[in-house]
Amino acid sequence: MSGGPLLQVRHLVKRFPVRSGLLRRTTAQVHAVDGVSFDLQAGQTLGVVGESGCGKSTMGRCILRLIEPTAGQVLFDGQDVTTANRAELRALARQMQIIFQDPFASLNPRMTVGAIVGEGLVIHGLAQGRAEVADRVAELLQMVGLSKDQMRRYPHEFSGGQRQRIGIARALAVQPRLIVCDEAVSALDVSIQAQVINLLQDLQEQLGLTYVFIAHDLSVVEHASNRVAVMYLGRIVEMADARELYARPRHPYTESLLAAVPVPDPSVKRQRIVLQGDVPSPINPPEGCHFHTRCPIAQKGLCDSQRPELKDVGGGHVVACHLRN
Ligand code: SF4
């Protein structure tokens, strides 16, 4: 262990080429992730929120190198993930797992739950022989609130929430230290969402896990996260401790997202901010502040030409806005 943050992301960039014409020439670039940096301490959860297309899932996949970043650096416990060779990546894959949004699509329908959860144990040599694998799978299923008798069933026999539990058991099988939860509860009903979030939190306490918790809804990450990063068109525009961000949002985009979240306490008044239009295309995103085309307080000649950098406004609360820092 390095003693520093478990995960360090430095100036991460991912661009996808857009090809067209007979020769499939690159004619444009999708700026999916545009210089993202953050640190994450062991045992903590960073919530990452933003509308679809803001690059949060691409960022999650780049951290695990499921897709190759275009530039930047990812350090896991001090080890450079971005330059790791195959053997090193394989070892890292054990420590860094991902849970996807659609558990049905990510679970092989022809494999039993036992085989799905046990696969990682066998690949990484964490259990030997049928009996040991079966014992460990039974233990993992129990950890996620399923029964060992369900080992012989197939994914289609389970509800959405149960399938997500299977996905969590599969991730846990290899004893990871970091789990990227990529919209892991977004497809579930609200009551089931809460159950799965509670399960993830219990597992975090028991096992000391570290999470990057990606969601498009601020209310989903509020209780699950220590810190929250808000992304817009590939950039982090605001990041703070969860309570601070919800109590004192500074960026106009965060304010607009929070304005859409119902407040249980009627004495708490939030300004209603309705954004104009949709998120612009990440192909040729707007100059300057990416948000200026929708920002209710944008200043001509400043916001449309100069990129605002993240600045600390106190206590680790960082904001990228010319007028709010
Ligand atoms: Fe709005 Fe300008 Fe701040 Fe961007 S920099 S959020 S456009 S005020």
Residues whose N, C-alpha, C, O or C-beta is under 5 A from the ligand:
A	BS01	SF4	P252 C289 F291 H292 C295 I297 A298 Q299 C303 P308 A320 C321 H322 L323
